[in-house]
Amino acid sequence: MKKTITILGLTLLMVSCNSNESKMKSGIKDYLDKNAKDPKSYEFVELKILDTVTVGEVNKRIVDDLTYDIESAKKDIVFQNKLITDYPSLPSTEQKAKIKDSETQIATLTKELEANKKDFKDKNVVGYVATHKFRIKNGFGALDLSEMFVEFDKDFNFLEMDKNLNYSVIKIK
């Protein structure tokens, strides 16, 4: 009985993994069919999941980005005030307008920051990041080996393919 359950479990696991992998490959192929110079020359080499992105990780990235933007706006206020102080003969209306804009931006970003200070330990999956190696003809007709990062949502639907890893398209819904 234990052997039957184990075999059944392993079979189910292999079928679901193959289903997810074929869904990912299909999304990549569709993307390349629309965007590659010679999509018919595409040859799959390897697809490897690098990272499982969770809600907590996304919240942490959002908070880090907002904190950086707030600090940048604060630095701009200091800079504009220094211009006003160091150059009193110049009209300061432009600097005062920039200070006001930065203050408004800080207020908006601070509200957004507080709204995103959620549980960073939330392990619910929102997406996956993988590397994809493939061969495809370049503009000169030569077959190149390429490697790109690919982002998928939690259901393994294709989101983006890029040479740089940016996590920009994985959002909490």
N, C-alpha and C positions, 0 to 999 in steps of 0.2 A: 504494500500500500504506500509506504514512504517513497519507494522508488518511482511509483506511478505519479505521485504528487510532485516529486522533484523534477521528473522528466517533463510533466505538463507545465510546470512553472518555468523551466528553462526554455521550452518551446515557445511559450507565450512571450517571454522576455526577448527571444531572438526575433520573433515576428514583429513585435512592437518596435524594436531597434531598427530592423530593416525598413519598416514603414516610415519611421522618422527620417532615416538616412535617405531614402528614396524621395521623400518630400523635400528635404534640403537640396539634394542634387537637382531635382526638377526646378526648384526656384532659381538656382544658380544658372541652369541651362536656359530658362526663360529670359533671365536678365542678359545673359551673353548673346542670345539670339537677337535681342533688341539693341544692344550696345556695342558689340564687337565688330571689328572691321571685316573679319571673315569667320562668322560663327560656325560654319560647316567644318572648319579645321579644328574645332575644339576637341581636346582629348583629356578626359579626367585622369588625374594622377592620385590625389589624396585629399581627404577631408577629415580634419581633426578638430574636435571641440576643445577649445582652450579654457573657456570660462563659462560658468553658469552665473548669470547676473540675477541678484535678488533685489527685492524691494528695499531692503536696508542699505545695500550698496548704492542703489540709485539715489536714495534720500541723502546719503553721505556725500555723493558727488554734487548734488544740487546745492546742499548747504555749503560745501567748499567753494563752489562757483559764486554763489551769492555773497559769501563772506569776502571773497576776492574783489568782487564788483563794488561792494560797500567801501572797502579799504581804498580802492582806486578813486572813488568819488570823494572820499575824505581828503585824499592827497591833492585832488584837484582844487578843493576849497582852500586848502593851505596855500597852494601855488597862486590862486587868484587873489587871495588876501595879501600875499607877499608882493604881487605886482602892484596892487593898490597902494601899499605902504611904501614900496621902493620907488615908485614913479608917480608921485602925487600930481605932477603937471599933466599927466595923461587923463583923458576922460575915463572915468571908472564905470560907466554904465554897462559896458560890455562885460567886464569882470563881475559886476554885481548880478547881472543876468545869468552868467555861468554859475555863480555861487548858488543862486536861487534854484536853477535847474538841478545842480548836484544835490542840494538839500532835498528837493522833491524826489529825486532818484533814490537817495538814501532811505527816505521814509517808505517808499514803495517797496524797495528791496528788503528792508527790515521786516515789513509785514509778510512778504513772501517767505523770508527766512524763518520766521516764527511758525508759519503754516507748514513748512517742510521739516521742522525739527520733530520728526517722528521717530519711532523706534528703529534705530539702526540695526537692530538684531533680527528684524523681520526677514525670515528665510523663504518667503514665497517667491517663486521663480518668475521673472518677467521676460527673460530671454537668454540667448546663448551667443557666444562669440566663438568662431571657428577660424582655422586657417584652411585655405583651399589652394592646393597646388594643381596646376593644369598646364597643358601645352596648347598654344594657339598661334596662328600665323600673325606676324606683325605687319605693319604697313609696307614692308619691303618683300613680303612673301616668305620670310624665314620663320621656321617653327621655333617659338620661344617657350622656355619653361618659366612660368610665372607663379607667384605666390601672393595671395591677397587675403585680407581679413574679411570675414563675412559675418553679418549679424542676423540673427533669427529671433522671432518672438517666442513666447513660451510654448506655442503650439508648433514650433519648427517651421513657421512661414518665413520666407525670405524677406529681409528688410533692406539691407544695403551691402554693397561690396566696395571695398576701398583698399588702397595700398597702406593707408594709415589706420591704426586702431584708435577710434574716437568715442565709442559708446554713445554717440550723439542721438541715435534714432531709437534706442530702447527707452521707452517712457512708461510710467506707471499709468494704467488706464483706470 
